[in-house]
Every structure is written in structure tokens, then in C-alpha cells.
Amino acid sequence: MFPPEVLLIMVNFAIGLIITISLNIEVGLLNIPQFGRLLAVVMGAIIAAAVPGRILAAMLGYPWGAEYADHMYNYKIVAEINSVLANNPLLSAGIFLLTLIIAALIGGVTGYLCAYPAIRLKETLGITLLAFGDLAVTIAWNYDPLVGGTTGVFVIDPFIFVGPAMRFTIAAFITLVVALAVYVYAELLVRSPYGRMLKAVRDAEIAAGIYGKDIIKVRKQVLIIGGAIAAMAGALWALFTGSMKAATYTRLQWTFWPWAFMMLGGVGNNLGIFIGVLIYTIVRYLIIVYKGAISTVVGVSPEWLEYILIGLLIILIVLFRPQGLLPEKPTYSISARRVTSIVKKVEEEVEKQEESSQSKSNKTS
């Protein structure tokens, strides 16, 4: 058994890594001013809270319409569904995968819809996406039949079949596995021809357009990819916590913290982001746990200590390490060793041709 502190750090690290990777794909690879990461995250959380529970409620004969999100009935319906999932591991696994798939699809659709203003509002896209995120939270907070409005809803538990003693551990490890899979996908994307094309568009958009790259289509594709990944993070968090209340999804946690993670690790560098998220997660956890003791030394209210210290760290990064801990490195279509080998062969061939030409010249003379 792992200590609860380790599991909590693991989950926060995994969720933070998924969101920051999605942000890096849009910002680091294509330079899209993505300040609306909250939008895709909250859409994923809404899907996890509203869709799989209703599907199972309809299958089992429980109310699945507006009553499902009513706080008078929601906890009873979810408890009945969880009792079924507790005895059916295959159903639990299936509903977990279905939730992630639907969340990714909705996140991708959300990214596609955001691409419309991205085509025309490049300079003001950041504030536009920021407004979209707040709009989604406002709708979920005020429209009760969706996810309970101000009271929120309980979310079904696909991890319950392992038992209460192992539930926290298994859920944390599954979340981490999904995060590592997203990291591997992002690395493969960066090293692929498509990833190199994204960097070419980022660094020289006009030149890329001249060489036939459809800039508008590329932006749409990247917003779809980033939205799909971020929505999975929102769904995972809702499934892990077992509840969803729209007001808890804030710009600070789901947009600005990921930006801080990315700035610390290194924009455009997935390994740097991995390290940045890990450092931030551990430091933030230590601040939260020991902020009472720290506040007695520094003389700052514990309520604001976390924000002050993290904000100070961001300022120091901007001033002294703006490129992050691990700056972005160029990616090559072939390895450096292969490039050296090719250059060496070319040089040898040139030398042979020169020797041959010199030999013919000497014979002629």
C-alpha cells in the first residue's frame, strides 16, 4: 500500500501532466494563445458527470432525465449504480473507457468550434477562448438539469469494483497510466513529420504557407487534438473525485497553473514539462501541508501563502530562466549519427571525384 500523500501527489501530477501536454501541443508547437484551457477541461468533467451515469441509469431502469441531476435523487441513483459496478468489473472497465472516449470526442468538437474564431481572431484569440471557458462554467453552474447547477452531482465510480481499501490506489495508478500514454503520444507527435510541420508553421507561417501548408486547417487540427486531450483530464478528475460542481473548475487551477507548469519546464519540450509539472506538484503539496508552519516564519496568512510563493516562483522563472528548465531542442527527421554518416560519405565521394578528375587531367597533360 502506498501512503495517501504519495497517491495524492501522483493523481495531481497525472492530471497536471495531461492538461499541460495538451497546452504545449497548442502553444509550444503552433504558438496558439490558448488561455481557455478551462473550456475543454470542464466539458470533459460535464461528460463524466452527465453521460455515463445516465446511460447506466437508463439501462437499470432508474430516472435518467432531469431527475438524475436533482440533488434529492442523484446520490441515491449513483449509489445504486455503484452497487452494480462493484460486482461487475467488465462493466466498470467498459464504462470508464466509454467515458474517456466520449469526453475526448466532445473535447475535439469543442476545439473545432473554437477554431472558427481562431481563423479570424489570431491576435485576440486568447481572450476569446478565456471567455468561452467562463461561459461553459456559467452554464453548468446555472442550468440544474445538466450537472446539478449550484449543488453539483455525484459521479459514478468505475474503480469501485476493487473495493474501498484499494480504490484510491488503483484509481491513482490508472490515472497515471493514462497520463504516461498521453506523454508518449505527444513525444511521438513532436518527432513525427507532422510535428516538424507544426514547428515550421509556428516559426515561419508565411514561408510555410508559400510551401503549400494550409495554415487554417493546421490550426483546426491542433485545437481538436489539444481539446480532446484536455477533456480527458477533466473526465478523469471527475471520476477520481466522485463528484462534479462547476464552481470548482476555475481559471487559476485549470488554465493558469498549466501555463506555469509549461513555463517552468520549457515551452515546446515535453520532457521539460514532465519535470516542471512534477516539481510544481510536489512543491505545491508541501506548501499546502506545511503552510501553517511556514506562515509563522514569513509572517504571511496561510490562506494566501500558496499563491504568493507560486507567483513569486513564476516571476523568478520569467526573469532568470525564461526558456524553462529544459529549453526546446530541434528535432531531426533522421538521427544526428545518420546525418554525420551521410556527410562523411558525401565528402568521401567528392574526394574520389576530385582525385579522378585530377588523374584524368594529369594523363591529358
JOZICOR-V123703 format. One record per helix or strand. SS is the DSSP state (a for helix, b for strand). FROM is the first residue (numbers start at 0). TO is the last residue. If there is no record, write none. Layout:
ss,from,to
SS,FROM,TO
SS,FROM,TO
//
This chain:
ss,from,to
a,3,29
a,36,59
a,65,68
a,73,84
a,88,119
a,124,141
a,143,146
a,148,150
b,152,153
a,159,161
a,163,190
a,192,202
a,204,209
a,214,240
b,242,243
a,245,247
a,250,264
a,269,297
a,301,319
a,335,363
//
